[in-house]
Amino acid sequence: MARITHGLSTSHIPAIGAMIDQGRTDGDYWAPIFEGYQWTKQYLADNMPDVVILVYNDHASAFDMKIIPTFAIGCAEEFKPADEGWGPRPVPPVPGHPDLAWHIAQSCILDEFDITIINEMEVDHGLSVPMDVMFDSKDNRTPAKWPVRVVPVAVNVVTYPPPTGNRCWMLGEAIARAVESYPEDLNVHIWGTGGMSHQLQGPRAGLINKEWDQNFLDLMTQDPEKLRTIQHIEYLRETGSEGIEMVMWLIMRGALQGNVTELHRHYHVPCSNTALGHLVLKNEVAETVVA
Amino acid sequence: MGDEAVTQTMPRDVHAYLAEFDDIPGTRVYTAQRARVGYHLNQFAMSLMKDENRQRFLADQRAYLDEWDISEDMKQAVLDRDYNRLLDLGGNIYFLAKLFSTDKLSFQDAVSTMTGMSKDEYFSMMVAGGRSPEGVRSIKDKN
């Protein structure tokens, strides 16, 4: 059967994609940002998953104001990069895993999570930047072909209200149950992306709250239940209007049901307007529960 | 961070939930009210995801804007690239990103225009660790 072995989180800052595309990943400003992913690249090369369930938000690319799904799952064979105003990023299409995606969709709906099924979707920096920082070469070149298949899970964090942190956590639990009931023997990762503190709008733009972010990172392993009850207003006040993206990390965390070990952490300020955060978590129970 | 009440994590009263957003200084939360006012403005911005539309817009901005069911205020704010005004008129930053990307402006440079700082001042503030949350959490609590 399939099992979720790891949970990863990372910010998905668009400037990272732009620097990769332009070959400008060195220099004093960018080098430490990319350096923090080298450990992860090596670890993934040695422990390559079969499939990544990639939780992200669409930034008004696939979904405009006509349709706003709170939770959506991508069931297509592949997902092409969206044109966000600069032309599509020169990255390969992301291969999907329609069979697992449909299984998760059906299982979640029967588990009372009525997730929206998407059969055609372009994906923006919210999904492509995490793929790059994890799977690019160590000199930050995008591969010709991505090494894993991906099940995109898109979460509305643009139009209020987004889902609560607790609801996100419970969706993670439902996704974990769905994966466990998939018969094929697959090594599955779940990634939560976005965040950490940042505000991209208004006179308060540029807000960064290192103390809050680092406490959030600590609680991911030390006392994750506390994260479930953080209210939207706290994210907004403490971490800026776009810090709300961190609810997506809770889908990842809710899907890890065993003893969780932090293998790697990267936190860096600033990356463009944003506090960059990245965690690699190992789900210790996954190996033993299989039997 | 968080509290003990696990079963009810959010206020069930939508009015109380929304009212708190107005207490955050220098911030326009993208509520349903704003989304409704800004619907066509945001859809105009979405249209700039197509290269042919970007070219048409850049060739004659006024004529392109006149094709959309949006107010004169909105059109003027687009022409002025007044992003704070566009937020007030129901624009959302991820939609408006299509406008500043059409201008070949990065998120950082576009965002700096809303802060009253120059591009360089904003960059320096970010490199120094960003804007502190101290004093800008709440209008009423002045913290």
Chai-1 contact restraints between the chains, C-beta under 6 A:
chainA,res_idxA,chainB,res_idxB,connection_type,confidence,min_distance_angstrom,max_distance_angstrom,comment,restraint_id
A,H59,B,Y94,contact,1.0,0.0,6.0,A-B,restraint_1
A,A60,B,Y94,contact,1.0,0.0,6.0,A-B,restraint_2
A,A60,B,F95,contact,1.0,0.0,6.0,A-B,restraint_3
A,D64,B,M46,contact,1.0,0.0,6.0,A-B,restraint_4
A,M65,B,Y39,contact,1.0,0.0,6.0,A-B,restraint_5
A,M65,B,N42,contact,1.0,0.0,6.0,A-B,restraint_6
A,M65,B,Q43,contact,1.0,0.0,6.0,A-B,restraint_7
A,D83,B,M49,contact,1.0,0.0,6.0,A-B,restraint_8
A,G85,B,L48,contact,1.0,0.0,6.0,A-B,restraint_9
A,G85,B,K98,contact,1.0,0.0,6.0,A-B,restraint_10
A,G85,B,S101,contact,1.0,0.0,6.0,A-B,restraint_11
A,G85,B,T102,contact,1.0,0.0,6.0,A-B,restraint_12
A,W86,B,S101,contact,1.0,0.0,6.0,A-B,restraint_13
A,V158,B,Y94,contact,1.0,0.0,6.0,A-B,restraint_14
A,T159,B,Y30,contact,1.0,0.0,6.0,A-B,restraint_15
A,T159,B,A35,contact,1.0,0.0,6.0,A-B,restraint_16
A,Y160,B,V29,contact,1.0,0.0,6.0,A-B,restraint_17
A,Y160,B,Y30,contact,1.0,0.0,6.0,A-B,restraint_18
A,Y160,B,T31,contact,1.0,0.0,6.0,A-B,restraint_19
A,T164,B,T9,contact,1.0,0.0,6.0,A-B,restraint_20
A,T164,B,M10,contact,1.0,0.0,6.0,A-B,restraint_21
A,N166,B,T9,contact,1.0,0.0,6.0,A-B,restraint_22
A,L200,B,I93,contact,1.0,0.0,6.0,A-B,restraint_23
A,L200,B,V111,contact,1.0,0.0,6.0,A-B,restraint_24
A,Q201,B,L87,contact,1.0,0.0,6.0,A-B,restraint_25
A,Q201,B,I93,contact,1.0,0.0,6.0,A-B,restraint_26
A,G202,B,G26,contact,1.0,0.0,6.0,A-B,restraint_27
A,G202,B,T27,contact,1.0,0.0,6.0,A-B,restraint_28
A,G202,B,R28,contact,1.0,0.0,6.0,A-B,restraint_29
A,G202,B,M114,contact,1.0,0.0,6.0,A-B,restraint_30
A,P203,B,G26,contact,1.0,0.0,6.0,A-B,restraint_31
A,P203,B,T115,contact,1.0,0.0,6.0,A-B,restraint_32
A,R204,B,P25,contact,1.0,0.0,6.0,A-B,restraint_33
A,R204,B,G26,contact,1.0,0.0,6.0,A-B,restraint_34
A,R204,B,T27,contact,1.0,0.0,6.0,A-B,restraint_35
A,R204,B,V136,contact,1.0,0.0,6.0,A-B,restraint_36
A,A205,B,V111,contact,1.0,0.0,6.0,A-B,restraint_37
A,A205,B,M114,contact,1.0,0.0,6.0,A-B,restraint_38
A,A205,B,T115,contact,1.0,0.0,6.0,A-B,restraint_39
A,G206,B,M125,contact,1.0,0.0,6.0,A-B,restraint_40
A,G206,B,M126,contact,1.0,0.0,6.0,A-B,restraint_41
A,G206,B,G130,contact,1.0,0.0,6.0,A-B,restraint_42
A,G206,B,R131,contact,1.0,0.0,6.0,A-B,restraint_43
A,L207,B,R131,contact,1.0,0.0,6.0,A-B,restraint_44
A,L207,B,P133,contact,1.0,0.0,6.0,A-B,restraint_45
A,I208,B,G130,contact,1.0,0.0,6.0,A-B,restraint_46
A,N209,B,P133,contact,1.0,0.0,6.0,A-B,restraint_47
A,K226,B,G2,contact,1.0,0.0,6.0,A-B,restraint_48
A,T229,B,G2,contact,1.0,0.0,6.0,A-B,restraint_49
A,T229,B,D3,contact,1.0,0.0,6.0,A-B,restraint_50
A,T229,B,T9,contact,1.0,0.0,6.0,A-B,restraint_51
A,I230,B,M1,contact,1.0,0.0,6.0,A-B,restraint_52
A,I230,B,G2,contact,1.0,0.0,6.0,A-B,restraint_53
A,Q231,B,M10,contact,1.0,0.0,6.0,A-B,restraint_54
A,I233,B,E20,contact,1.0,0.0,6.0,A-B,restraint_55
A,L236,B,I24,contact,1.0,0.0,6.0,A-B,restraint_56
A,R237,B,I24,contact,1.0,0.0,6.0,A-B,restraint_57
A,R237,B,R137,contact,1.0,0.0,6.0,A-B,restraint_58
A,E238,B,P133,contact,1.0,0.0,6.0,A-B,restraint_59
A,S241,B,T27,contact,1.0,0.0,6.0,A-B,restraint_60
A,V269,B,G129,contact,1.0,0.0,6.0,A-B,restraint_61
A,P270,B,M126,contact,1.0,0.0,6.0,A-B,restraint_62
A,P270,B,G130,contact,1.0,0.0,6.0,A-B,restraint_63
A,S272,B,F107,contact,1.0,0.0,6.0,A-B,restraint_64
A,S272,B,Q108,contact,1.0,0.0,6.0,A-B,restraint_65
A,N273,B,Q108,contact,1.0,0.0,6.0,A-B,restraint_66
A,N273,B,V111,contact,1.0,0.0,6.0,A-B,restraint_67
